[in-house]
């Protein structure tokens, strides 16, 4: 029996400290996944809080077939998707994509050369905006699968477990997401 298995058993019996120790190293990775899926810091925080609450509340439902961390990621992805569903009833995603936060660090620009010139910065910013806009236009499944695969580096099997889909559906979602991104970036070549 692993340390995590022991903590799960203790947490199931109401030991809050054991649960805290199970999840304390996972909050940043959970937030990162939720932020990439929701594209909104506040929604990501809400999703992680909701996920941790649901994990505590439904800990008895954890059957141990999957790794505890995989189970927790699955709950977090579902909570992030639920946050998007709630928000989509109130707001339009395309309006959000049009209003970019100028203070936000551009992911692609952050990984450019050490001393990029103005043309490189402008090009990186344009690429970043196109990527952000395209991610916002993807279905929740496509964006989630893409984020888990290309940002989190998860295997297809892990993604299938988190999203509760089969391998074929997972591959199709990732393929569609990549195809959409390539199509959006093609004019910039």
Backbone as a ProteinNet text record, in pm:
[ID]
protein_1_A
[PRIMARY]
XXXXXXXXXXXXXXXXXXXXXXXXXXXXXXXXXXXXXXXXXXXXXXXXXXXXXXXXXXXXXXXXXXXXXXXXXXXXXXXXXXXXXXXXXXXXXXXXXXXXXXXXXXXXXXXXXXXXXXXXXXXXXXXXXXXXXXXXXXXXXXXXXXXXXXXXXXXXXXXXXXXXXXXXXXXXXXXXXXXXXXXXXXXXX
[TERTIARY]
84.1	0	89.3	64.4	144.5	99.1	178.6	144.5	12.5	-5.5	-130.8	-249.1	-230.1	-337.7	-376.1	-276.1	-302.8	-376.5	-333.2	-399.1	-542.6	-565.7	-702.2	-788.4	-737.8	-813.7	-844.6	-745.8	-768.1	-865.4	-851.6	-940.9	-1084.1	-1102	-1236.3	-1301.9	-1220.2	-1271.6	-1284.5	-1272.8	-1295.1	-1171.3	-1052.9	-928.4	-898.2	-929.2	-909.9	-761.3	-677.1	-533.8	-478.6	-526.4	-482.5	-525.2	-647.1	-694.3	-610.5	-584.2	-503.6	-367.5	-307.4	-176.2	-184	-295.7	-314.4	-316	-379.5	-402.2	-308.4	-231.2	-152.4	-49.2	8.5	105.1	41.2	-88.5	-158.5	-229.6	-238.4	-320.2	-266.8	-136.1	-81.3	-105	-74	-104.6	-254.4	-338.7	-482.6	-524.8	-469.2	-500	-452.4	-333.6	-279.4	-371	-418.4	-510.1	-639.4	-695.6	-822	-805.2	-692.9	-670	-656.2	-591.4	-576.6	-709.4	-792.8	-923	-1018.6	-1024.9	-1121.6	-1072.3	-938.4	-876.9	-914.2	-939.7	-981.7	-936.4	-858.3	-801.5	-909.5	-1011.4	-1116.8	-1194.8	-1227.1	-1298.2	-1212.1	-1082.4	-991.8	-986.3	-977.5	-978	-1106.8	-1219.2	-1347.9	-1353.7	-1300.9	-1302.7	-1220.4	-1103.2	-1018.1	-1085.5	-1142.8	-1212.9	-1328.4	-1404.3	-1516.6	-1467.1	-1357.5	-1302.6	-1256.6	-1186.5	-1139.1	-1256	-1356.2	-1475.3	-1544.7	-1561.2	-1626.6	-1544.2	-1412.3	-1327.3	-1344.7	-1347.2	-1367.3	-1504.9	-1605.1	-1743	-1766.2	-1697.3	-1720.9	-1603.1	-1523.4	-1406.1	-1444.3	-1560.3	-1606.5	-1632	-1655.5	-1679.2	-1549.5	-1435.3	-1306.3	-1281.2	-1276.1	-1264.8	-1121.9	-1028.1	-888.6	-846.2	-937.1	-897.6	-797.7	-816.5	-722.8	-638.2	-529.7	-445.9	-527.3	-506.1	-580.2	-561.2	-437.6	-410.3	-485.4	-495.5	-572.3	-719.3	-770.7	-910	-932.9	-839.2	-849.4	-842.6	-756	-748.8	-880.9	-939.4	-1066	-1174.4	-1180.1	-1277.8	-1252.7	-1126.6	-1091.2	-1128.7	-1099.7	-1137.6	-1288.5	-1362	-1508.2	-1556.6	-1492.6	-1530.5	-1500.1	-1387.1	-1353.2	-1454.1	-1490.3	-1590.5	-1725.5	-1759.4	-1884.5	-1881.3	-1767.4	-1754.1	-1776.5	-1722.9	-1743.4	-1890.3	-1955.4	-2097.1	-2179.1	-2147.7	-2219.4	-2196.4	-2071.8	-2038.9	-2098.9	-2102.6	-2150.6	-2297	-2370.2	-2508.7	-2518.1	-2412	-2413.7	-2332.3	-2230.2	-2138.6	-2112.2	-2059.7	-2019.8	-1868.6	-1821.8	-1677.5	-1604.5	-1669.6	-1602.3	-1579.9	-1668.9	-1648.9	-1527.8	-1510	-1393.5	-1265.6	-1269.1	-1149.3	-1108.2	-1205.3	-1175	-1114.3	-1145.5	-1093.5	-975.5	-857.2	-738.5	-683.2	-619	-556.3	-415.1	-391	-260.4	-150.9	-185.5	-85.4	-51.2	-126.1	-101.2	23.1	100.9	222.5	184.2	233.4	207	293.3	230.9	303.5	408.6	371	465.3	578.9	546.6	650.7	747.5	698.2	783.9	890.5	865.7	960.6	1038.4	1035.4	1110.1	1257.2	1337	1479.8	1497.9	1618.6	1646.6	1622.3	1663.3	1646.3	1574.3	1442.8	1371.1	1358.5	1360.7	1342.9	1195.2	1164.9	1025.6	941.7	1002.3	928.2	895.4	990.5	966.2	859.4	863.8	763.1	623.9	614.4	485.8	434.3	522.4	482.8	441.1	516	481.1	348.1	324.2	197	81.9	102.1	-2.5	-31.1	73.3	55.8	-18.6	24	-40.6	-188.3	-223.5	-364.2	-444.4	-382.9	-452.7	-472.7	-369.4	-380.7	-489.2	-488.6	-590.1	-730.3	-746.8	-878.7	-924.3	-831.9	-868.7	-901.3	-826.2	-856.7	-995.8	-1032.3	-1165	-1276.1	-1245	-1346.3	-1361.8	-1266	-1273.1	-1385.2	-1431.6	-1527.3	-1454.6	-1530	-1469.9	-1385.8	-1433.6	-1361.4	-1229.7	-1233.7	-1111.4	-1007.8	-1051.2	-958.3	-902	-988.1	-942.6	-842.2	-873.2	-783.3	-650.7	-656.7	-535.9	-449.9	-511	-438	-372.9	-449.1	-393.7	-279	-288.1	-184.4	-62.1	-84.7	26.6	78.8	-0.8	47.1	87.6	10.3	36.4	121.3	132.5	214	157.7	26.4	-34	-45.2	-42.8	-57.1	-203.1	-226	-363.7	-448.5	-389.4	-463.2	-503	-411.6	-443.8	-554.1	-547	-648.5	-784	-783.9	-908.8	-969.7	-885.1	-933.3	-988.6	-920.8	-964.2	-1094.7	-1104.5	-1221.3	-1332.2	-1305.4	-1403.2	-1448.1	-1349.8	-1377.6	-1285.9	-1316.1	-1229.3	-1112	-1015.3	-892.4	-923.1	-1014.8	-1048.7	-1104.6	-1195.5	-1253.8	-1147.1	-1056.1	-946.3	-856.9	-816.2	-731.3	-800.7	-930.9	-1005.7	-1013.4	-1036.1	-1045.1	-911.6	-802.4	-669.4	-640	-672.2	-649.4	-726.8	-855.4	-936.3	-879	-834.6	-777.6	-650.9	-562.9	-438	-467.8	-561.1	-597.9	-652.5	-735	-789.2	-677.9	-584.6	-474	-386.4	-357.6	-276.8	-346.5	-477.1	-553.5	-550.8	-557.8	-555.5	-417.2	-312	-176	-118.2	-182.2	-131.3	-108.1	-198.7	-174.6	-49.4	0.2	117.3	248.8	245.9	369.3	442.4
-117.3	0	124.6	217.1	338.7	441.3	545.8	654.1	717.7	737.7	795	704	573.1	478.4	488.6	499.8	512.9	643.5	749.6	879.6	877.6	812.3	801	725.9	616.9	538.6	622.7	697.8	781	894.7	953.4	1062.5	1013.2	892.8	835.2	822.9	806.3	795.6	931.9	1039.3	1173.5	1249.3	1196.7	1263.4	1375.5	1498.6	1614.3	1639.9	1612.9	1633	1539.2	1416.6	1321.3	1369.7	1421.3	1474.1	1594.1	1684	1801.5	1760.2	1659.7	1613.6	1546.6	1485.8	1425.1	1530.3	1643.1	1741.7	1861.1	1878.9	2000.2	2019.5	1916.1	1930.8	1937.5	1922.6	1918.2	2047.6	2142.1	2260.1	2343.6	2359.3	2436.9	2368.3	2238.5	2172.7	2174.1	2160.4	2165.1	2304	2406	2542.5	2565.7	2517.5	2536.5	2473.6	2353.9	2287.8	2367.2	2405.7	2479.5	2614	2681.4	2811.4	2797.6	2692.5	2673.6	2638.2	2568.8	2530.3	2648.7	2720.6	2829.4	2959.5	2976.8	3098.8	3219	3193	3298	3259.9	3348.1	3317.2	3295.4	3379.8	3367.5	3236.9	3204.4	3078.7	2959.1	2969.1	2859.3	2839.7	2949	2937.8	2874.3	2919.9	2862.9	2714.1	2678.5	2537.9	2451.4	2499.9	2421.8	2408.1	2516.5	2507.9	2409.1	2417.2	2326.3	2182.2	2163.4	2028.6	1969.4	2047.8	1997.3	1967.6	2053.7	2029.5	1900.8	1885.7	1764.7	1639.2	1651.4	1536	1493.8	1590.1	1558.5	1495.5	1557.9	1511.4	1372.3	1341.3	1214	1117.3	1137	1051.6	904.9	879.6	739.4	675.4	757.2	706	670.9	715.7	684.1	535	462.5	316.7	265.1	353.6	311.5	251.4	242.9	188.4	281.1	410.6	509.8	561.6	623.6	690.8	804.6	833.7	940.5	1073.3	1102.4	1229	1237.6	1127	1124.3	1152.3	1090	1111.1	1257.7	1317.4	1457.7	1549.3	1516.6	1595.1	1586	1468	1450.1	1537.6	1540.1	1623.9	1771.1	1810.2	1949.7	1988.6	1902.3	1930.8	1945	1855.5	1864.7	1993.5	2033.8	2158.2	2279	2276.2	2385.1	2393.3	2279	2277.8	2327.3	2292.3	2339.4	2491.1	2545.1	2690.4	2757.2	2697	2752.3	2744.7	2634.3	2621.2	2728.2	2749.8	2852.1	2990.5	3018.2	3149	3168.4	3063.7	3079	3119.4	3090.9	3135.9	3285.6	3345.5	3488.3	3571.3	3511.6	3589.1	3516.5	3588.2	3527.9	3513.4	3392.9	3369	3455.5	3483.4	3564.2	3706.6	3758.8	3892.3	3891.1	3783.1	3769.7	3763.4	3694.5	3680.8	3815	3898.8	4029	4124.4	4105.2	4192.9	4124.6	4152.1	4089.4	4176.1	4115.8	4185.7	4223	4351.9	4395.5	4365.7	4353.8	4325.7	4178.9	4093.6	3949.8	3913.2	3824.6	3781.5	3688.4	3717.4	3636.1	3511.9	3396.1	3269.3	3252.7	3277.1	3256.7	3359.3	3483.5	3585.6	3555.3	3489.7	3456.9	3354.8	3279.3	3176.3	3214.4	3340.5	3388	3403.9	3451.9	3474.2	3564.4	3560.8	3639.7	3788.4	3840.9	3983	4002.3	3979.2	3992.8	4138.9	4160	4293.3	4328	4451.2	4495.7	4412.7	4375.2	4294.8	4157.9	4098.6	3968.4	3979.7	4086.2	4104.4	4121	4199.7	4220.4	4089.9	4013.8	3884.7	3786	3781.4	3692	3729	3856.2	3903.6	3863.9	3880.5	3844.8	3694.6	3615	3469.2	3435.5	3496.6	3470.9	3504.1	3616.1	3655.3	3557.5	3513.2	3415.2	3282.7	3239	3114.2	3127.8	3238.9	3259.8	3261.5	3332.9	3340.9	3203.2	3126	2994	2899.4	2906	2823	2855.4	2982.1	3022.8	2971.5	2951.4	2903.8	2751.9	2682	2535.4	2489.3	2367.8	2309.6	2283.3	2265.3	2237.3	2109.7	2010.3	1883.1	1901	1972.7	1994.9	2071.1	2179.3	2260.4	2180.7	2105.8	2025.9	1920.5	1847.6	1743.3	1803.6	1916.2	1982.7	2029.6	2093.6	2144.4	2029.7	1925.2	1812	1745.7	1739.4	1673.8	1763.8	1885.8	1969.9	2066.1	2098.4	2184.3	2101.1	1998.9	1916.7	1793.7	1757.7	1643.9	1509.2	1501.4	1376.2	1279	1151.7	1048	1039.7	974.6	957.4	882.8	782.2	704.3	791	878.2	968.1	1065	1118.5	1212.5	1143.3	1021.3	945.2	927	899.1	882.6	1011.5	1121.9	1250.8	1296	1280.1	1329.4	1225.3	1103.7	994.8	971	961	931.1	817.1	757.6	650.8	709	625.2	670.8	732.7	674.7	727.9	869.2	891.1	1024.7	1123.3	1076.2	1160.6	1203.9	1107.7	1139.7	1236.5	1215.5	1303.3	1445.3	1458.1	1591.3	1665.1	1595.3	1656.8	1692.5	1602.4	1627.9	1750.8	1760.4	1876.1	2005.7	2000.8	2120.3	2165.2	2071	2104.5	2156.5	2093.7	2138.3	2281.2	2311.9	2447.5	2548.6	2513.4	2604.8	2624.9	2517.4	2530.7	2619.5	2601.1	2683.3	2830.1	2859.3	2997.7	3060.7	2980.6	3033.1	3029.4	2957.6	2943	3077.5	3175.9	3304.4	3377.9	3341.7	3410	3353.1	3246.7	3183.4	3269.2
0	0	0	-94.4	-104.8	-1.1	11.8	104.6	62.9	-68.7	-116.9	-85.8	-101.6	-70.3	76.5	162.5	305.8	334.5	270.6	291.5	240.4	126.2	74.2	174.9	227.1	325.5	449.2	496.2	614.6	583.6	464.6	425.9	412.8	361.6	351.7	489	590.6	727.4	793.7	716.2	768.1	810.9	785.6	825	724.6	765.2	677.4	650	747.3	729.6	621.7	620.9	518.5	379.8	369.4	241.2	198.9	293.3	263	209.5	270.8	225.2	87.6	58.2	-74	-184	-156.5	-262.8	-257.9	-150.2	-136	-247.3	-299.1	-407.5	-544.7	-548.7	-677.3	-712.6	-621.6	-649.1	-765	-774.5	-887.5	-1021.3	-1033.5	-1161.3	-1194	-1092.8	-1116.7	-1165.3	-1102.7	-1144.9	-1288.7	-1320.5	-1455.3	-1560	-1533.6	-1627.6	-1639	-1526.8	-1528.4	-1598.5	-1576.8	-1640.6	-1790.7	-1834.7	-1979.4	-2045.1	-1973.5	-2029.8	-2028.7	-1915.9	-1904.4	-1965.4	-1971.9	-2023.7	-1936.7	-1806.9	-1715.4	-1574.6	-1510.4	-1378.5	-1272.7	-1272.3	-1171.2	-1189.6	-1314.2	-1340.2	-1302.7	-1328	-1293.6	-1142.8	-1068.5	-922.1	-872.4	-927.6	-888.8	-922.1	-1038.3	-1079.6	-985	-945.5	-854.9	-719	-668.4	-540.6	-548.5	-656.1	-675.4	-686.8	-757.8	-775.8	-642.6	-563.6	-434.3	-341	-341.8	-260.8	-305.6	-437.3	-489.4	-461.9	-470.7	-440.6	-295.3	-204.7	-62.6	-41.4	-102.1	-84	-143	-252.7	-322.5	-308.9	-208	-189.7	-176.3	-122.5	-109	-245.2	-346.7	-482.3	-554.8	-502.2	-563.8	-545.5	-657.5	-649.9	-663.7	-691.5	-698.6	-830.7	-927.8	-1058.3	-1126.5	-1109.3	-1163.1	-1047.4	-1081.2	-983.6	-921.1	-793.9	-726.9	-798.3	-843.2	-910.9	-1043.5	-1114.5	-1239	-1211	-1105.7	-1064.7	-1030.3	-958.4	-919.2	-1041.8	-1138.3	-1262.6	-1339.1	-1339.7	-1410.9	-1348.2	-1217	-1148.7	-1180.1	-1184.9	-1213.4	-1356.2	-1452.5	-1591.5	-1601	-1537.5	-1539.6	-1473.5	-1363.5	-1296	-1385.2	-1454.9	-1547	-1661.2	-1714.7	-1822	-1771	-1648.7	-1589	-1570.9	-1530.6	-1518.1	-1654.1	-1759.8	-1893.9	-1935	-1903	-1936.3	-1863.2	-1737.7	-1660.6	-1720.2	-1754.6	-1808.5	-1946.7	-2026.5	-2164	-2168.1	-2062.8	-2055.7	-2034.7	-1983	-1952	-2049.7	-2109.5	-2194.2	-2325.3	-2419.4	-2545.4	-2546.3	-2585	-2585.8	-2688.8	-2799.6	-2901	-2853.6	-2770.3	-2714.7	-2622.4	-2547.2	-2460	-2542.1	-2654	-2736.3	-2796	-2826	-2884.8	-2782.9	-2656.2	-2550.7	-2484.5	-2531.5	-2473.7	-2363.8	-2269.6	-2158.4	-2200.7	-2223	-2268.8	-2168.1	-2041.1	-1939	-1928.4	-1992	-1981.7	-2061.2	-2006.8	-2075.7	-2189.4	-2306.6	-2424.4	-2417.8	-2416.7	-2402.5	-2511	-2635.1	-2744.1	-2738.8	-2703.3	-2694.8	-2581.5	-2476	-2362	-2399.6	-2504.2	-2544.6	-2670.5	-2705.6	-2822	-2784	-2877.7	-2850.7	-2729.3	-2673	-2552.5	-2573.7	-2686.6	-2714.4	-2848.4	-2852	-2977.8	-3018.9	-3148.2	-3202	-3211.2	-3248.8	-3257.2	-3355.1	-3466.9	-3564.1	-3506.6	-3437	-3375	-3266.9	-3188.2	-3083.8	-3143.9	-3249.5	-3314.3	-3373.7	-3437	-3494.1	-3387.3	-3277.8	-3167.4	-3104.8	-3089.6	-3033.1	-3124.6	-3255.7	-3352.3	-3347.9	-3340.4	-3330.5	-3201.5	-3093	-2964.2	-2965.6	-3026.4	-3034.5	-3119.5	-3229.4	-3314.8	-3241.2	-3169	-3092.6	-2986.5	-2913.3	-2809.7	-2868.5	-2977	-3040.2	-3087.9	-3145.7	-3195.7	-3080.3	-2971.6	-2854.4	-2801	-2803.2	-2756.3	-2847.5	-2974.5	-3069.1	-3069.1	-3009.6	-3005.8	-2913.6	-2938.2	-2844.8	-2713.3	-2608.7	-2478.5	-2483.6	-2554.6	-2565	-2639	-2751.6	-2829.3	-2747.5	-2684.3	-2606	-2488.7	-2419.7	-2304.9	-2348.3	-2453.7	-2502.4	-2548.9	-2620.7	-2668.5	-2551.6	-2453.9	-2337.3	-2260.8	-2236.7	-2161.8	-2237.1	-2368.1	-2447.3	-2467.7	-2514.7	-2557	-2450.3	-2351.4	-2242.8	-2121.2	-2092.3	-1974	-2005.5	-2133.3	-2173	-2131.1	-2113.4	-2071.2	-2188.3	-2154.8	-2256.6	-2300.2	-2413.5	-2461	-2358.3	-2294.1	-2195.1	-2075.9	-2032.7	-1921.3	-1960.2	-2081.2	-2128.3	-2136.7	-2186.6	-2195.4	-2056.1	-1959	-1822.9	-1765.5	-1792.1	-1739.1	-1804.7	-1936.1	-2009.3	-2024	-1979.6	-1988.1	-2132.2	-2222.6	-2362.8	-2405.5	-2521.2	-2570	-2648.5	-2680.2	-2746.1	-2882	-2955.6	-3087.4	-3076.6	-2985.2	-2966.7	-2920.1	-2837.3	-2788.3	-2904.2	-2986.5	-3101.1	-3196	-3219.5	-3309.4	-3254.4	-3123.9	-3062.7	-3074.1	-3047.6	-3058.4	-3203.3	-3296	-3438.4	-3484.7	-3445.9	-3486	-3428.8	-3304.3	-3240.9	-3313.6	-3342.6	-3412.3	-3552.2	-3621.3	-3755.7	-3753.3	-3653.8	-3642.3	-3614.7	-3528.3	-3500	-3622.3	-3693.2	-3815.1	-3916.3	-3932.5	-4025.7	-3988.6	-3859.3	-3814.8	-3832.3	-3819.5	-3827.2	-3968.6	-4059.5	-4195.5	-4265.7	-4252.8	-4321	-4270.4	-4155	-4098.3	-4148.5	-4225.8	-4273.9	-4369.4
[MASK]
+++++++++++++++++++++++++++++++++++++++++++++++++++++++++++++++++++++++++++++++++++++++++++++++++++++++++++++++++++++++++++++++++++++++++++++++++++++++++++++++++++++++++++++++++++++++++++++

